[in-house]
């Protein structure tokens, strides 16, 4: 792909999405921020993108990163998409409070979107104010950086910029804009929208293939193989979520990416006490997106993606280009879709095997551990660290989580299945089992302080969770689950 680049003293941006995909966006610019000020910058990410971190703290950067001033010559757009939200189809969603500033090319030649969230109402806002509060934007920064540190594919936060405005949520809150980086913002909902528009469907598919799977460009069966690649990426992604106890909260089709990256951190959270039915989101009253439901829900979303691709696969699979074979296309796509849960289960089994120190999955051993955990509700993250300590001869951490008589029979079977080098096994377990995650109560404390203008707790928490596997005795409080009086009834919110 080539396109002309828009250059400022800060960014060199292209916008191949706007160039190639007419009908999939509307031109838009951000609303004026009265007093923009960059609060936090992701130094590592900035350097990865070839940007000067110091320059991102300047007044010029604040104007651009708040959405007040487009980069010179840039084509800024609000992307259009549809979506199934809690199972109900919405024909027109789109970026209601977000802008795609353009695309950066990183040090390895990869194209990365630079996207603003909270930069004002677009034509897709559907009654929203288009703004964002500082707490939810810093929350997305924290959680996405924690996910990156855990090795989980994710969008990442480049910066959070205060706007100088007060916005109304449950109470007045300071406004802010998140600058987010992604390998793209193409979603299942993008294809649902393109299907119903008609003309953009094939250009969107060819664009997504060229951007994410260039090895498929020009292949006679590229649309079916593209679908299979997305199915496997999503199967792998959700397995990683499940392995760390992450609950996304709003797994609508417009929040399911083609790239296989985690996107749109709204009412997300990490599970403390193990309970497969855990839900944190205040709007998920039926538990549709509970921890245990995430794999089948993503499978459901991928079925909607498959439906969007039927015309393209039908045209390719037919012997007569003038007579698309819809039945054959449905059969082929359904066959691939039918492998999703098996792919997910295989990925997840490997993760859980590594979490308990096994070289190969042992489904009975893993299932039986989860049964014990479900009965006694220990801290999910702490349990796997405690098992490593058990191998080192330190039984207290596990005894503090699960009664010894309840887990002793399982421990006997586990020891029999492990390699003899228990110290090496414990070290290997520590390399895949985090000790620090964004604990809900600590995130809450940090964001409340930041809303009052104190970023110290946010910065401290960020420093801890971006080194999730490195135990430090001085940071013991960051490894502890929430107090009982916090965890009961704790809810998360979208922030809109």
C-alpha positions, -999 to +999 in steps of 0.1 A: +000+000+000+011+035-007-004+069+000+007+104+005+018+112+040+008+141+062+037+154+081+038+176+112+067+182+135+054+153+156+038+128+133+042+114+098+007+100+091-009+082+062-045+072+059-049+043+035-082+034+051-097+068+040-080+065+006-092+030-002-125+025+016-150+051+005-183+046+022-167+032+054-162+065+071-171+102+073-146+130+074-145+146+108-124+167+131-123+168+168-140+194+189-121+223+206-106+215+239-102+248+259-071+239+278-054+207+266-026+193+286-008+159+281-010+140+314+008+108+306+029+095+277+038+059+269+076+064+264+083+028+253+055+028+227+064+063+215+100+051+208+087+019+191+067+042+168+097+064+160+082+093+180+100+117+204+085+111+238+095+145+250+079+162+221+046+145+230+045+166+262+045+199+243+016+223+237+015+213+200+012+177+210-016+185+234-036+203+206-033+172+183-038+145+210-069+162+224-084+164+189-085+202+189-061+205+159-057+179+132-021+171+122-013+193+092-025+178+060-041+148+077-074+132+067-091+126+100-122+104+100-149+087+121-151+051+111-185+035+103-196+001+114-226-019+126-227-043+155-247-068+174-248-054+209-259-079+236-272-100+207-293-073+191-284-059+157-277-021+154-273-012+117-253+020+123-229+025+152-195+039+142-170+061+161-194+082+181-167+099+201-135+089+183-113+099+154-088+080+133-060+106+129-042+083+105-016+056+104+020+055+116+046+031+103+067+017+131+103+008+133+097-027+119+076-014+090+042-023+105+013+000+099-004+012+131-035+033+136-034+064+157-069+069+171-084+093+195-112+084+220-132+112+236-125+139+211-161+150+206-194+141+191-194+127+155-224+120+134-225+085+149-228+097+185-265+086+189-272+112+216-239+108+235-218+139+244-187+126+226-165+132+256-146+110+279-136+114+316-101+111+329-108+080+350-120+057+322-092+069+298-065+062+324-083+029+331-079+018+294-042+029+296-036+008+327-054-023+316-041-023+280-005-019+292-010-047+317-023-069+289+007-060+267+030-069+296+013-102+299+020-109+262-017-107+252-024-090+218-040-056+225-044-020+214-021+002+234-024+037+249+001+063+236-011+092+258-039+106+279-046+143+275-067+164+298-091+187+279-097+214+305-134+207+303-157+193+330-181+166+318-211+152+335-214+115+344-228+105+378-209+136+390-188+163+373-155+149+362-125+163+343-125+155+306-097+137+288-089+121+255-071+088+250-046+084+221-048+047+211-026+027+188-038-005+171-027-026+142-061-016+128-095-007+140-113-031+116-140-050+135-165-078+128-190-049+129-171-032+100-179-062+078-215-063+090-218-027+079-200-033+046-223-062+037-254-042+040-239-013+021-229-037-007-201-019-026-175-016+002-175-053+011-149-066-013-126-036-010-128-039+028-119-076+027-091-070+003-078-041+024-079-062+056-062-091+039-034-069+025-029-052+059-031-083+082-025-113+060-005-102+030+005-138+022-031-143+011-032-114-014-043-127-048-051-163-036-081-179-053-095-189-019-083-159+001-116-150+017-122-184+032-085-186+043-089-150+058-118-162+078-099-192+091-070-169+101-093-146+121-110-176+137-076-189+149-065-154+161-096-150+181-094-185+195-059-178+207-068-144+221-097-155+242-077-185+256-051-159+268-079-139+285-092-170+302-057-180+314-052-148+333-088-143+345-096-113+323-132-104+317-137-080+288-173-070+298-188-059+264-180-085+237-202-070+211-194-076+174-181-041+171-156-049+199-143-080+181-113-072+159-101-088+127-065-084+139-070-105+170-062-076+193-081-068+225-100-036+220-123-012+238-115-015+274-147-003+291-162-023+320-133-048+319-117-063+350-096-091+362-112-118+384-102-120+420-121-150+436-124-178+411-160-181+399-167-189+362-199-169+364-181-137+374-195-105+358-184-070+366-201-048+340-231-029+353-248-032+320-244-070+316-274-078+338-280-112+322-243-123+324-240-127+286-203-117+288-194-135+320-159-151+323-170-185+313-192-173+284-164-155+266-154-183+243-189-192+230-197-155+226-167-149+205-177-179+185-212-163+180-195-131+169-174-150+144-206-165+130-218-130+122-184-124+105-189-156+085-223-144+073-207-112+061-183-131+040-208-154+023-210-133-010-173-132-014-167-169-006-196-178-028-181-160-058-147-176-053-159-211-046-182-213-076-170-229-109-191-202-127-182-167-118-216-155-129-234-180-106-221-176-070-225-209-050-241-197-018-248-231-004-212-242-009-199-210+007-221-215+037-209-251+041-173-240+038-176-212+063-196-233+087-169-260+085-142-235+096-164-219+122-170-253+137-134-256+146-134-225+167-141-240+201-116-269+195-090-244+186-097-223+217-098-254+239-064-265+226-049-231+231-063-229+266-052-264+276-016-255+267-018-223+288-032-242+318-007-270+314+021-244+316+004-227+346+007-259+366+041-269+354+032-296+329+049-300+295+017-314+280-020-308+288-037-332+313-074-324+309-085-344+340-059-328+362-067-293+350-105-298+352-102-312+387-082-283+399-108-259+385-135-279+403-117-275+437-112-238+429-149-234+420-159-249+453-136-228+475-133-196+454-096-188+460-079-159+444-074-169+408-041-152+402-027-161+436-035-198+433-010-205+406+018-186+423+009-205+455+013-238+436+048-228+426+056-220+463+042-254+472+069-270+450+095-250+469+083-264+502+064-233+513+028-245+519+014-214+536+003-194+505-018-223+493-031-231+527-043-195+530-063-200+498-077-235+499-082-260+528-055-286+527-079-315+530-098-302+500-068-300+477-045-327+491-058-355+468-053-333+438-018-323+449-008-360+451-018-365+415-001-333+405+032-342+421+031-376+403+026-359+370+054-333+374+090-335+363+114-344+390+132-310+389+106-292+411+126-260+416+130-256+378+094-263+374+084-237+400+106-211+382+089-220+349+055-216+364+065-181+377+074-171+342+038-177+330+018-169+361+017-132+369+020-121+405+007-086+397-024-078+378-045-046+378-064-055+410-098-039+410-095-021+443-060-007+434-073+005+400-102+022+418-079+039+443-055+051+415-083+065+393-101+082+421-068+100+430-061+109+394-096+124+390-086+147+419-054+156+401-030+132+418-013+108+393+012+094+418-009+062+426-016+057+389+021+059+380+031+036+408+004+010+398+014+013+362+050+005+370+040-026+390+016-042+365+040-037+336+064-060+354+038-087+362+061-117+367+088-100+388+081-106+425+093-078+448+088-083+486+083-045+489+053-047+466+033-073+486+002-052+488-001-052+450-004-090+449-032-092+474-069-096+464-095-070+472-108-068+508-141-086+512-160-053+517-147-040+484-153-071+463-189-076+472-211-059+447-181-043+428-192-031+393-174-016+364-188+010+340-184+019+303-176+055+311-199+070+285 
